[in-house]
Amino acid sequence: MHVLTHKPDFIPTGAKIETMLQTVKVTSAFISICILNVIWNSTLQIVNSNVVSVITYASKSLKMTKDIE
């Protein structure tokens, strides 16, 4: 009888720990996704600005070479 009354106490605790672990996993996954998103966006911005500057530099260089010719 004592074992029966003891088990229901134990199972919810295990379930609580399990749900807590799940919550932690989900939260950490969400946080890492957000961080990756921020890194990706800033990387894209850097790449975009570099591409723009490279394009403008290339067009200026082309104009200069045409002027020289």
Secondary structure, DSSP 8 states (H G I E B T S, - for coil): -HHHHHHHHHHHHHHHHHHHHHHHHHHHHHHHHHHHHHHHHHHHHHHHHHHHHHHHHHHHHHHHHHHH-
